[in-house]
């Protein structure tokens, strides 16, 4: 088998050269775009000679056995017509577009949440209707208005709603999507019409969330519950530090006997704070320690074992702990989890009597709105915010303005735009 190479400005012209010189039985082996045209390789039966010498053709050396097999395979599965059908015709280098052709504008750079919201809002727009004409005077002939055409002017906005007012809810909903909410959730949370974004966020949060901070020296024993890695141990130490700061004594109790090193971590934190520490392996031990601490005027903070809705036995053990020892469960809800998981956690712990929650791990994600919306769905009040793993950083009281500030914190562009 002999292999010939041809060069032409376009693929059809190159194939025409192959047929004209090698005959109709020639097989196109491959083709590629080169600078200024198309280079095509074709094969012919042994003994075939080119019919013309006008085309630029060079005979290549005989390929190896493996290469010959590959070319034969290509010849069996592909025909010249396939190349003509699939290959786009390259534009010649000397042809320039007409002056009237407008260059396409570059698409603006937007984030994934921004593009999703803008795209969905554009799809949901209702076509504008023609304004109602003024009534004609008495005795005048009715004026028939022609149908709207492509050159018709856009309908102006109603006099009671300016374009700036229409953009405010969209801007608020746009930020909610950047902060981690879906389009439906963002629309549900966009309840404010204030111009300042931070004030609009605080206004929406105050309407959707309940805020119930934990007292510095709680009179009822508190147990921190939640999934693994939610920051329960650090939250216990931070609450104890608040009680010590206002002059009360605190007792730290760990019932996390299954996790390796769980009790030792809380023991080390208690030593740093200079407060008593105990471990309880049974409900009777926990009840006895709680009673002794209350008689001594100490605030009791319990670090519970991890529990998740995926493990029903752990949830039942946590519910029994809360009910039999008369503890108040405080949910530690990590902000860096998916919304679906956060909603499942909130609803599951709400069923065992959880009324308040602490949002933790705020420092590990910039999409922080999902945890707040999950608490809204489960009707759990937001008590505190833990935005740092360090005990010295403390645990902040939750309020609408503070949560709004934390939501805006990772977005420097939004803060700069709002400040301007």
N, C-alpha and C positions, 0 to 999 in steps of 0.2 A: 504494500500500500504506500502510495506517495502522498506527501502532505505539501500543500501550496499555501502561501500567505498572500492575501490581497489587501489593498488599502483603498478606501473611497470616502468621500465626505459623509455619506449616510449608509445605513445598513442595507436598505433596498438596493442601492447602487452596487454595493459590494457583492450581494448575493447574485445580482444580475451579471456581474463579471464572472463569478464562479460558474454559472450556468452557461454563459456564452463561450467560455474557454475550456471547461472541463466536461461539459455536457449535462444533460438532465439527471444522470445517475450520480452526480457528485454529492458528497455528504459533507455538510457543515459541521465541523468538530467543535469550534469555539469562536467567540468574538469578544472584543473588548473595545471600550472607548479610549481613544488616544487624543493627543493634542491636535485638533483640527480635523478629526474624522474617526473612522471605524477601521480597525484591523481585524480581519476575519481569516480563520484557518479552515481549509477544506481538504478533503481527500478524494482520490480517484483510484480506479482500478489499475493494476499494474499494466504498463504499456500505453497508458493514456498520455497523450501529449497535448499541451495547450494549443487551442486553435488560433489564438492571436497573441501578439507580443506587445500590444499597446498598453496593457495594464501592468502595473508594477507588481511583479510576482517573483518570488524566490523560493527555490526548493529547499526544504529543510532536510537535515540528516535523518536517517532512519531511526526511529525511537526504539527504546528497549522493549523487552517482552511485556513488562508490567504496563508501560505507557501505551503500547499497542492495544492491550486488552482494555484499558480504560477508554481509549478513543473508540474502539469498536462498540463498547457498551454505550457511550454517548451517541454514536451513530444509530444504534438500534432503538433508543428511546426518544431521540429528538430529531426533528425534521427542520429543514430550512424555514418552512412556514411558521414553525413555533417561534423561532428567533424573530421573525418579522412581526409576529403578533405581540410578543411580550416586551420587546426592547423599545424604549422610548426613543423617538428621533431627536438627536441632539441638535441644538440650535447652532448654525454656523457662527464662527467667531467674528465674521465681518458684518453681520446683521445686527443692527441696533434697534431698540424699540422706538416706535414713533414718539415724537415730542408730546403728543396729547395724552400718552399713557401715564397715569398717575402712579407714583411709587407707593406701595402699601406701607401704611404706618406701623411702626413697631408696637407690639402689644405691651401695655403697662405691666410692670412687675408687681404682682400682688401675692399675698400669702395664700396657702391652701384654703383656710377658712374664709378669707375675703373673696376668693374666686368662687367658692361654693355658694356663698350667700348672694353675691351679685348675680350669678348665673340663675339661681332659683328665683330671685326677685324679678329678673327680666322676663322669665318664663311665665310668671304669675301676673304680669301687668294686664290690666283690662284695657282694650282699645278705647281711646277717647271719643266722646260723642260730640256732635256739633252743638254749639251753643244755641239756646232757644232765641229766635229773633224777637225784636220788640214788636208789640202788636201794631198793626197798621191802623192809621186814623180811619174814622168812620167815612164810608163812601169811597174809599180808595180801593183799587183793585188788588187782590192778593198777589203777592210776589212769590213766584215759584223759584225756590232755591235749587240750583243745579247740584248734581251729585258731586261728592267730594272726589277730587283727583289727586294724583301723586304730588301736584304742585301746590296743593292747598296748604295754607299756613297752619301751624300747630295751634291747638286750642289753648287759650290762656287759662291759668289756674283761677279758681273762684276767688272773689275779693276777700273772703274771710279766712283764707289760708295761703300764706306766702310760701314761696319755694324754700326759704330757710326753715320754716316750721315743718314742712314736709320731710326735710332731710334729717331732722333731729332724731326721730325714732329709728330711722334706718342706720344712722351712725351708732346709736346705742346698741341696736341689735347686731350690727357689724362687729362691735367690740365683744359682745357676749360670745359670738362664734369664735373669735380669736382667743378668748379665755377658756374655751373648751366645751361650749354648749352646741347642741344641734340647732338647726334653723327653727324648729318648732319650739324648743326650749328658749331660744333667744327672743322669739316673739312674745312668749309668755312672760318673760322677765322684763321686757321693755315697756314699763308702765309709766315712766316719767317723761315729761316734756321740757325739762330744764336744759339750758344751753350748755352749761359746764358739765363735762362728761363725768367727773368725779361726783358731783352733786347728783347727777341723774342716776348713777350707779347706787349711791347711798339711798336715794329715794326709792328705787326699785327694790333694794334689799330690805328696807324697812317695811315694805308692803308684803313681801313674800316670806321673810324669815322671822322667827321669834328669837329674841336674845334674852338669855337668863344666866348671867355669870355666877360662878361658884363663889361663895363667900370666902374671905381670907381665912376665917376660922370656922369651918362648917360644924354645926352641932350634930349632924347625922353622919355616921361612918360612910365613907365613900370607897367604892371599889372601881378600879379602872378596867374596862373590858374592851375587847376588840380582836382583830385578826392578828396573826403573827407579824412581827416587825412594825406594828403601828405606833410604837413609841410609848407604850403604857408605863414601863419602868421609869423612863425619864420624866413623864408627866407626873407620876407619883412624887418623885423627888422635887419637882418644881412646885407642886401644891404644898408640900411640907415646908419648903423654903418660904413660901408666902405666909404660912401660919407662924413660923418662927419669927418672921420680920415684924409681926404685929404683937409679939409677946406671948404667944401660946406655945405649949409643948405639943409635939407630934409623935405619934407612934407609927412606924412603917412595918407592915406585915406582908409577907410574901406567901402565897399559896401555889406558886408556880414550881412544883416539885418535879414535874416531868421534863422540862426543858433543861438542858445541860448548862449550868452557869447562871440560870435565871435568878435564883436567890442570892448568889454571890455578888451579882452586879448591883442589886438593890442594897445589900449589906455594905458594899464599898461606898455607895452614895450616902447612906445613913451615917457612916463614919465621917465623911467629909462635912456633913451638916451638923454633926454632933448631936444626933437624935437617936432614941432607942429603936432597935430593930428586932423583929421576931419572925419566926417561920411557923406556919400552921399546916399540918398534913391532913387533918380531919376537920369536919364542921364543928365538932365539939371543942377542939382546941381554938378555933377561930372565934367561937362564941365566948369562950372563957377570956381570951385576950381582949376582945372587944369590950366586955363588961368591966374588966379591970381598968382599962384605959379610960373609959367614960367616968368611972368613979374617981379617977385621979385627975380629971379635967383635961385630958389629952385629946387632941384631934387624931382620928384614926383614918389612915389611908392604906388601902389594900391593893396589892398588885395581883390581879387574877391571871390564871393561865390563859393562853391564847384560845380563841373560839372562832369558828367560822360556820356560816350556813351550810357549807359543804360537808361538815362533820356534825350531824345531828346530836350525837352523844355529847360532844363538847358543849353544844348549846343547852342541852338539858342539864348538864352539870353546872353551867353558869347560872341558869335560872334557879336551880335549887340553892345555890350559894346565896343568891340575892334574896330569895324569899325566906329561907330558914334563919339567916343571920340578921335579917332586916337591914341590909346595906342599900345604899343608893347607887345604881349602876350609872357610870359615866362612860359613854362610848368614845374611844379614840379612833377617829376616822382619818386615815391617811389620804392626803390630797392628790397623791401621784398615782392613783389607781384609775382604771377605766370607769366611766360613769355607770355602766351596767352593773359592775361589781359593787360600786359604792351604793347604788340603790338597793341591791340585794342585802348588803350588810345593814343598812339603815333600817329597812323594813323588818329584817329578822330580829335585830336587837330591840326594835320598838315593840315587838310582840312579847318580849319577856319583861317589859316594864321600863325600858330606858326612855327617859324624858329629856335628857340633856347630853350634849356631845362636845368634844374638843377636837378641832381639826388640826392634825399634825402633819409633819413633813411638807410644810408650805414652801420650804426652801429648795425642794427637789424638783419642782415643776413650775412652768410659767402658765399652764392652763389650769387655773385654780378654781374655776367657777363650778366644776362638776360636783365637788363635795358639798358646796352650799346648796345646789339644786337638789341633791339627793336628800339632804336633811329636810328641805321643804316638802319633798314628796312623802317622806316618812313622818312629817309633823313632829320633828325633834328640834328642840331649841338649841341654839348655838351658845355655848357657855364661854369658852376660852379658845385662844389660837396659840399654837406652838409652832413658831417659825424658825426655831434653831434647836439643834440637838444638845446644846450646852445648858447646864443647870443655871449658870450665871446669867444666861440670856432671859430667863424667866418665862412666864406664860402670860400672855396679854389678855386683858378683858375684851370680849367680843362686842363690837358695835357696828352699825351699818357703815359709818364713815371709816372705821379702821379696816373693815373687810374691803371696802371700795379702794382704799389706798393700797392694800396688799394685792388686789387684782390688777391695779394699774402699774405696780412696781416693775415688772419685767419688760414693759413696753415703753421704751424711751421715746419712740416716735410719736406715740399718742400723747404722752405727757408734754412733749415740746409743743405739739399742735394745740393742746388744750391751754397751755400757758400763754401762747401767743394770742 
